[in-house]
Amino acid sequence: MKEVMVAPGPNPLENSNNPKNKVVGFWQGLWHGLIALVTLVMSLFKEDVGIYEVHNNGAWYNFGFVFSMMIIRGGSGVKKISTDDS
């Protein structure tokens, strides 16, 4: 039976091995954040594709994921103020 998680909360699979016997960290989080949009589209058509790796090491994976999402979006979200000296 497939688990369904619909609300944020503690990750019971944190620091546990994935099927490849690995716990992913910052660099994998960075990569997953960079490909998140493509993965989202793929997950709409394939049940075995997920956007977020639940077998992660916690804060470092989350930081990498969010950091790369900020890179794609164009920075911190603060709008640049144009200074026109003309």
Steps between C-alpha positions, in 0.01 A plus 500: 500500500629843408538755780322830449636811669289811460635734767850607603641342809786287623663279239498146638748390231762765582849350542381164366645335191327518164473191274859567383613483865583874516387801701509809279634837615569855385628429147211270414259758643660765281454279194141409589414868539650582160295232323184550709289653222582219255440244775164658582383460142629141487327415828165592347535212253708243692417370846856397584647853460520719808605863535662470842728223632365396840810293583709809576725625778266780606600864511787484249287332235220753558748789479639373168150448361373846597827672404489361147133595469603857589775489236248396234252766606765771480623561851355582834165625375582861581417724206791703368442873515594672178706818541472710188731803515364669185 
